[in-house]
Amino acid sequence: MPSRLFALRRAAMLAALAWLAALPAGAQKQPAASSQQWEADIRQFEVADSVHAPPRHGVLFVGSSSIRFWSSLAADFPAVPTLNRGFGGSEMSDVLYFANRVIVPYSPRVIVVYVGDNDLANGKSPQRVAEDFRRLVTVIHRRLPRARVVFVSIKPSLARWNLVAKIRETNRLVRRQASADRRLAYADVFSPMLGDDGTPRKELFVEDGLHLTPAGYAIWTRVLAPHVR
């Protein structure tokens, strides 16, 4: 199994190089410059895969730190073969850049994507995030045409409540994309994370007001369960 995975990795890397070569020169440089900071994280995944081959045709969770810190993922979905490939404070463009190394080799039947609030916090527009998601889906379905891609809505957090208008707009744009393709799904965690006063529920967040407590992940588990089973 490891040798087969190495062959898949090599093919994926060649596909990634071909994809980058096809981009305009200006489009190649900016994503590479910002995304290379996560190279060590991606290599760690590849080393781990060479030691213990991960399940294929399972459910892959990929995205930023809200995925990375989901330590109870396997326990939350006990009947589902899950794989966590969240890395750092990644943005949609980073997941796109590494898609041929961190998504494609696993041949997942379902890909759960959570990313976007870092993008908005770093000044990207809702339209840019939605467009990067569209490009990510294109890359995925080019190699995995039957895979189902589930976009987890950008969460409402205490730390980034000032971005709520942009969060709502990004979620609206991606939800519209998802409604036009049966292979896409939109999982709304935004609404159930709000309290009766319309603001984020404090008990769902750790001290930084951004990352989730077990209660927060319990909501995500409930919302995602129909999509991964």
Secondary structure, DSSP 8 states (H G I E B T S, - for coil): -HHHHHHHHHHHHHHHHHHHHHS-HHHHHHHHHHHGGGHHHHHHHHHHHHHS---SSSEEEEESHHHHT-TTHHHHSTTS-EEEEE-TT--HHHHHHTHHHHTGGG--SEEEEE--HHHHHTT--HHHHHHHHHHHHHHHHHH-TT-EEEEE-----STTGGGHHHHHHHHHHHHHHHHT-TTEEEE--TGGGB-TTSSB-GGGB-TTSSSB-HHHHHHHHHHHHHHH-
